[in-house]
Amino acid sequence: MVDLAFQALLLLFIAAFIAGFIDSIAGGGGLITIPAMLIAGIPPLETLGTNKLQSMFGAGSATIAYARKGHVDLKKQLPMAAMAVIGGALGALVASFVPGDVLRAFMPFLLVAIALYFALKPNLSDIDSHQRLTPFAFGLTFVPMIGFYDGVFGPGTGSFFMLAFVSLAGFGMLKATAHTKLLNFGSNVGAFLVFVAGGVVLWKIGFLMGIGQFLGAHTGSRLAMKNGARLIKPLLVITCVALAIRLLADPTNPIRVWMGV
């Protein structure tokens, strides 16, 4: 168990609240909580495992809030959530064999591309549009694929789910956000179970941050339901760009290492 001072625990709680708030609307909370835990002195592997624990609180809180208002039917979406669980578990299992540097190199560009898509695509609203994939095909392909990515690496998972729901499933922005949180919860559960088996979860810190995540996600989801696409679209664009900058600002980012900057 990592022993942390009260000030460090308070900062982790605040970071978790902010991450839960942002994540419930646009995703990207992991790039707030993971650096915060590393700065607090928690080892990298324990940081990843504990992050999945506290993230479940945020995703679960947002999912419940959206479900209560009828934006997602939990019973109807259980099969799709199960596919996200399987994808997340498989991703966590093979995480040590996947070339993480390649993922970290491509991520900033993928996030900028997603930001441009949502920023430039006209007529994005809370109204459903043309469906390019059936729910069955979508659940068998893109859901486990994105869940797998979440288990392997993680940052930007919510943005990928949002892009898939809007562009392929034809969901409106608010509906896509609600379903994204359910599937994000599923992939978090799958990866979390693998990390628990590996004994790398710091339970006390995870539960403390989980409370912050729960409160932040509840606040954020209520705000998203009140404002819909007017809030979700710009925050999603800003979050994607901010995540890309955050990844590129890391001195150990493979692109910076390869370029020698």
Solvent accessible surface area in square Angstrom, and as a share of the most:
residue,aa,sasa,rsa
1,M,133,0.60
2,V,33,0.19
3,D,131,0.68
4,L,34,0.17
5,A,64,0.50
6,F,151,0.63
7,Q,122,0.54
8,A,24,0.19
9,L,52,0.26
10,L,83,0.41
11,L,118,0.59
12,L,3,0.01
13,F,53,0.22
14,I,77,0.39
15,A,13,0.10
16,A,0,0.00
17,F,73,0.31
18,I,79,0.40
19,A,0,0.00
20,G,0,0.00
21,F,53,0.22
22,I,43,0.22
23,D,26,0.14
24,S,1,0.00
25,I,2,0.01
26,A,2,0.01
27,G,3,0.02
28,G,8,0.07
29,G,2,0.02
30,G,21,0.20
31,L,23,0.12
32,I,52,0.26
33,T,0,0.00
34,I,27,0.14
35,P,18,0.12
36,A,22,0.17
37,M,0,0.00
38,L,79,0.40
39,I,150,0.76
40,A,25,0.20
41,G,53,0.51
42,I,4,0.02
43,P,56,0.35
44,P,95,0.60
45,L,96,0.48
46,E,44,0.20
47,T,1,0.01
48,L,72,0.36
49,G,0,0.00
50,T,0,0.00
51,N,11,0.06
52,K,17,0.07
53,L,5,0.03
54,Q,1,0.00
55,S,19,0.12
56,M,27,0.12
57,F,61,0.25
58,G,4,0.04
59,A,2,0.02
60,G,13,0.13
61,S,3,0.02
62,A,0,0.00
63,T,7,0.04
64,I,80,0.41
65,A,8,0.06
66,Y,0,0.00
67,A,25,0.19
68,R,188,0.69
69,K,139,0.59
70,G,63,0.61
71,H,52,0.23
72,V,7,0.04
73,D,77,0.40
74,L,67,0.34
75,K,171,0.72
76,K,149,0.63
77,Q,23,0.10
78,L,107,0.53
79,P,91,0.57
80,M,24,0.11
81,A,9,0.07
82,A,49,0.38
83,M,47,0.21
84,A,0,0.00
85,V,44,0.25
86,I,89,0.45
87,G,1,0.01
88,G,0,0.00
89,A,24,0.18
90,L,91,0.45
91,G,0,0.00
92,A,10,0.08
93,L,103,0.51
94,V,50,0.29
95,A,35,0.27
96,S,97,0.63
97,F,165,0.69
98,V,40,0.23
99,P,85,0.54
100,G,30,0.29
101,D,76,0.39
102,V,66,0.38
103,L,45,0.23
104,R,54,0.20
105,A,6,0.05
106,F,124,0.52
107,M,2,0.01
108,P,1,0.01
109,F,119,0.49
110,L,83,0.41
111,L,0,0.00
112,V,60,0.34
113,A,54,0.42
114,I,6,0.03
115,A,3,0.02
116,L,94,0.47
117,Y,65,0.25
118,F,0,0.00
119,A,47,0.36
120,L,135,0.67
121,K,71,0.30
122,P,96,0.61
123,N,147,0.75
124,L,28,0.14
125,S,43,0.28
126,D,63,0.33
127,I,139,0.71
128,D,71,0.37
129,S,76,0.49
130,H,132,0.59
131,Q,83,0.37
132,R,148,0.54
133,L,51,0.25
134,T,78,0.45
135,P,84,0.53
136,F,155,0.65
137,A,33,0.26
138,F,2,0.01
139,G,7,0.07
140,L,90,0.45
141,T,58,0.34
142,F,65,0.27
143,V,0,0.00
144,P,23,0.14
145,M,117,0.52
146,I,19,0.10
147,G,0,0.00
148,F,76,0.32
149,Y,29,0.11
150,D,6,0.03
151,G,5,0.05
152,V,24,0.14
153,F,44,0.18
154,G,14,0.13
155,P,12,0.07
156,G,2,0.02
157,T,4,0.03
158,G,3,0.03
159,S,0,0.00
160,F,33,0.14
161,F,0,0.00
162,M,2,0.01
163,L,48,0.24
164,A,6,0.05
165,F,1,0.01
166,V,7,0.04
167,S,21,0.14
168,L,39,0.19
169,A,9,0.07
170,G,1,0.01
171,F,31,0.13
172,G,2,0.02
173,M,1,0.00
174,L,18,0.09
175,K,65,0.28
176,A,0,0.00
177,T,2,0.01
178,A,0,0.00
179,H,7,0.03
180,T,4,0.02
181,K,3,0.01
182,L,11,0.05
183,L,2,0.01
184,N,11,0.06
185,F,70,0.29
186,G,2,0.02
187,S,0,0.00
188,N,8,0.04
189,V,34,0.19
190,G,0,0.00
191,A,0,0.00
192,F,19,0.08
193,L,102,0.51
194,V,33,0.19
195,F,23,0.09
196,V,54,0.31
197,A,92,0.71
198,G,55,0.53
199,G,65,0.63
200,V,16,0.09
201,V,13,0.07
202,L,18,0.09
203,W,114,0.40
204,K,154,0.65
205,I,3,0.01
206,G,0,0.00
207,F,96,0.40
208,L,56,0.28
209,M,0,0.00
210,G,0,0.00
211,I,93,0.47
212,G,0,0.00
213,Q,6,0.03
214,F,87,0.36
215,L,84,0.42
216,G,0,0.00
217,A,1,0.00
218,H,69,0.31
219,T,63,0.36
220,G,0,0.00
221,S,0,0.00
222,R,145,0.53
223,L,68,0.34
224,A,0,0.00
225,M,38,0.17
226,K,160,0.68
227,N,41,0.21
228,G,4,0.04
229,A,15,0.12
230,R,185,0.67
231,L,42,0.21
232,I,0,0.00
233,K,52,0.22
234,P,61,0.38
235,L,37,0.18
236,L,0,0.00
237,V,29,0.17
238,I,110,0.56
239,T,11,0.06
240,C,0,0.00
241,V,58,0.33
242,A,51,0.40
243,L,10,0.05
244,A,2,0.02
245,I,108,0.55
246,R,97,0.35
247,L,16,0.08
248,L,64,0.32
249,A,56,0.44
250,D,38,0.20
251,P,98,0.61
252,T,83,0.48
253,N,0,0.00
254,P,5,0.03
255,I,27,0.14
256,R,66,0.24
257,V,92,0.53
258,W,167,0.59
259,M,136,0.61
260,G,67,0.65
261,V,106,0.61
